[in-house]
Amino acid sequence: MKDPQVKALVTEVLPDQLFRVKLQDDRKIVCYLAGKLKMHHIRCQAGDTVSVVLSPDGNKGRIVYRG
């Protein structure tokens, strides 16, 4: 089963490849880059639209797509 993805907007770039993102329902959470984005050195900047897979508790997420 594929994890559900939600669209988000990167609002702040934090140290250690962490990002503060704003979800569509106006929640702000901290996310990190997924393996392929890290492996290929894909950069995310403030203002980018990304797809995020949320953790089960919903407090953090993983950025899986930038575009």
QUICORWO-V47841 format. One record per run of one state. SS is the DSSP state (H for helix, E for strand, L for the rest). FROM is the first residue (numbers start at 1). LEN is the number of residues. If there is no record, write none. Layout:
ss=[SS:SS]
from=[FROM:FROM]
len=[LEN:LEN]
This chain:
ss=[L:E:L:E:L:E:L:H:L:E:L:E:L]
from=[1:5:15:18:24:28:34:35:40:49:55:60:67]
len=[4:10:3:6:4:6:1:5:9:6:5:7:1]
